[in-house]
Amino acid sequence: MNVTRDVRRCALQAMYQFDAGSSDSPDIVRESLELSPGGEQSHHQGFDLAQAAWAARERADQDVAAITPDWPTYRQPMLDRNILRLAHHEITTGRTPAKAAINEAVELAKEFSTDKSPLFINGVLDKIYRLHLARTEAAEASAAGGDMNGEE
């Protein structure tokens, strides 16, 4: 899926609404995206991306909390929290190359959040990316070890 900035804006808008308590009203959230930039396809893709990232938010929040113990998710601005969740989802699913996902998250923070947010988001996502790489390498090593054990 080619994720454009309009798709990410729609996804962020939907996630913000989910986080504000509209997760029980997905039809209302979907309809609200009609006012967002981009066409119908961007709105549809953004909503789907938001739902997938929202469903994975607990893992994203756990990873972010481990990296930022002084800034638990409840202390983070709602926009930052959801930008992190969205980018975490893109990085960990391989949906978007990690560096592109990080760059796009920083751009969303510049556009919508505080002056300090882009630096915070960049630092956190860089660590998320490294954590994801370490997990992936460990899983591959474990699988390779299992393959070797099975061949003996």
N, C-alpha and C positions, 0 to 999 in steps of 0.2 A: 504494500500500500504506500503510495507516494504521499507523504504527509506534508502539506504545505502550511505556510504560516496562517492562512485563513482557517484551515482545519484545526490547527492548534488553538487559535483564538476561540473558535466555537467550543472546542473541548474544554478549555479553561473556563469559559463562561458557564458551561453546563456543570462542571465540577464545583465551581463556586456556588452555584444554586443547590447542588446536592449537599454540599457542606453546610449551607445555610438552612437546611431542613427540607428541601424540596425533593429529596430522593424518593419519597413515596408518590411523587407526581411526575413521572417521567414524560408523560404526554405534554404537560404544561412546560416543562423544561425544553422539550423538543420544539414546541411551537415558538418559544421565546427566541430560539436561534434564527428564526426567519428574519429577524431584525439585524442580524450580524452580517459583517462583510462576507463576500463570497456568494457563490450560488448554492442551489439546492444540494448538489453533490457534496460540497464542502460542509454544509450543515449536517447532512446525513453522516458523513465520515467523522465529523467532529463529535457528534453525539455518540456514535459507536465507540470511538476512541475514549471518550469520557467515561462511558459505562465500563469499559475494560479496565481503565486505570483506576476508577472508583472501586471496582471489585477487588483490586489488588492493593488497596490503600493500606491495609494493616501491615503487610510486609514492607511497603515503602516507609511507613511511619516507624516501624521497628528499626530499619536500617538507618534512617535519618536520626532517630533518637540515640542510637549507638555512636554516631559520629558527632552529634551535637548535644551532649548531656546537659549543658547549661541552657539549651534552647529547645525544650520539648515541644512537640507539635502544638500543644494548646497555647504556647506563648508566641508562636510564629504568626505573623499576619496571615490571614486566610488566603490571600493571593499567593504568597510565597509557599505556603504549605501545599497548595494545589499545583503550583508550577513544579515543585519538587516531586509530587506524586506522579504527575503526568510524565515528566522526564525519566523518573525511575522506571516507570512502566515501559517506556520506549527503549531504554537502555537494556533492561533485564530480559525483555522479550526478543530483542534483536530486530524489532520493528523498524528501527532507524539506527544508522551508525551512531555510536555513542558520542563522538565529537560533534556531530551535527545536532543531536538531541540536546547536548549541553549548550551549544551555541544558541539554538532556538529558545531554550529556557531562559538564558541570559537576556536575549532580545525581548522576550515577553516581560521579564522583570523590569527592564529599562522602560518599556512602553506603559506598563500598568502599575508598577509597585513603587516602593520608596527608593531614594538615592542609594541607600546601603544594600538594597536587596540583590542587585546583580552580582556584586562581589561575594555575598553570602551564598547565593545559589550556585555560582561557579565553583566555589570551594567545596561545598557539600557534594555537588554532583561529580566533581573530579574524584572524590573519595568513594562515592557510590560506584563509579566506573571501575576503580581499582579493586574494590570489594567484589564486584561482579566478575572481574577477570580472575581473581584468586579463586572464587567459587567454581568458575567454569574450568579452570586448570585442574583444580582438585578433583572435580567430577570426572574429567577426562582421564586423569592419572588413575583414579580408582577403577574406572571402566577398563582401562588398558591392563591394569593389574589383575582384574577379574578375568579378562580374556586370556592372559598368560596362565593363570591358575587353571583355567578350564581346559587348556591345551595339553597340560602335563599328563 
